[in-house]
Amino acid sequence: MIIVPIDNLRVGMMLASDVNTTSAREYRTLFKKGTILKGDSIKLLRTQGIKTVKIVGFDEEEDIEEDLSDDEVKNQHIEYALSELNDIFESNEIRELSHEAVKKVDSIADDILSDLKNNSTYLGNQMIALQNYDDYTYKHCLRVSMLSTSICYEMGFTAEQTKEVIISALLHDIGKSNIDHDIIIKPGKLTDEEFEEIKRHPIIGYDVLKNSGCYSPNIMAGVLFHQEKFDGTGYPRGLKGYQIPLIARIIAVADVFDALTSNRPYRKPWSVAETEEYMLGSCVTHFDYDVVAAFLRAFNPYPVGTMVSLSDNTHGVVISHNTNVLRPVVLNMGVDRNGRMVDLANDFKYLSLMITGIYNGDYSN
């Protein structure tokens, strides 16, 4: 079996697994496993926005892999992760992960570990690509694992330590597979009874991992305690401060960031800057400050070269960063376009800034 990009499909290839639509509103199976692809089939897959499919019996695997760029290989890894996590999470009630599922999760973790490294551009692009209206728990878990990886690099984790965080993040919400789906996707406020049901998912997830017999205590702790808060008001145990395992404190930061910046049926996503400002203000109450600081270093909302609109309606370009990444140094063009350097860490005339584009060297517009 090989995962083949849509543009590399040929008439006569056989599907190795079902191909489903990407829309939750009109979810259906387009083609069943074993289907022999025809010209019209490939055209339909393309119009439905399918990026890759699994093919069996293809004997030119090495030729295709050699033709793929580094980014295309990484994108294949993402498509593989989405497909396999979908199979795992969308099963009926999960009581125990199969050994096959454990191997798949391990393989996904290896791909994330090798693909992300310190490539913040790739991470940012993937976050945008994976955040869409038709969201699923497994997509959220993949994004959280990628964001958690960036925190680990900033905190100096070894590859082995980082992989444990990735695996725990990939599975942190697996307990939701055993929660009534209508509660999970409910657009409005949950009732007290519904929230109590939601609060069971870390314990359920922990039990699933424990029953598999394949995961370390540290990985299981990340799943069990990722909803704990630094001030002790979280669940399921109400742990406080450094009683919360570091792996759970990391996942908590990535988890909330992804939740707030993702589309939801009941609200629009927050901007990266708004979310990071909120998280910085929630240190000590919800988050560990050191983890948030590492995350801010890894996922800077205003990269150098970003064009911004300032609160006085003038425009500028980010030219360097401060310790507080929410307040960069900006070349402010002003109304006369003369250009003046403004250090937002010390100049509070400008209370806010909004990204408007990427500077290409021409400020005529």
Sequence and secondary structure as in RCSB ss.txt:
>XXXX:A:sequence
MIIVPIDNLRVGMMLASDVNTTSAREYRTLFKKGTILKGDSIKLLRTQGIKTVKIVGFDEEEDIEEDLSDDEVKN
QHIEYALSELNDIFESNEIRELSHEAVKKVDSIADDILSDLKNNSTYLGNQMIALQNYDDYTYKHCLRVSMLSTS
ICYEMGFTAEQTKEVIISALLHDIGKSNIDHDIIIKPGKLTDEEFEEIKRHPIIGYDVLKNSGCYSPNIMAGVLF
HQEKFDGTGYPRGLKGYQIPLIARIIAVADVFDALTSNRPYRKPWSVAETEEYMLGSCVTHFDYDVVAAFLRAFN
PYPVGTMVSLSDNTHGVVISHNTNVLRPVVLNMGVDRNGRMVDLANDFKYLSLMITGIYNGDYSN
>XXXX:A:secstr
 EEEEGGG  TT EESS EE S STT  EEE TT B  HHHHHHHHHTT  EEEEES TTHHHHHHHS HHHHHH
HHHHHHHHHHHHHHTSS  SS  HHHHHHHHHHHHHHHHHHTT HHHHHHHHHHH  SS  HHHHHHHHHHHHHH
HHHHTT  HHHHHHHHHHHHTTTGGGGGS HHHHT  S   HHHHHHHTTHHHHHHHHHHHHT S HHHHHHHHH
TT  TTS  SSS   GGGS HHHHHHHHHHHHHHHHS BTTB    HHHHHHHHHHTBTTTB HHHHHHHHHHS 
SS TTEEEEETTS EEEEEE  SSTTS EEEE TTTT  EEEETTT TT   EEEEEE  S    
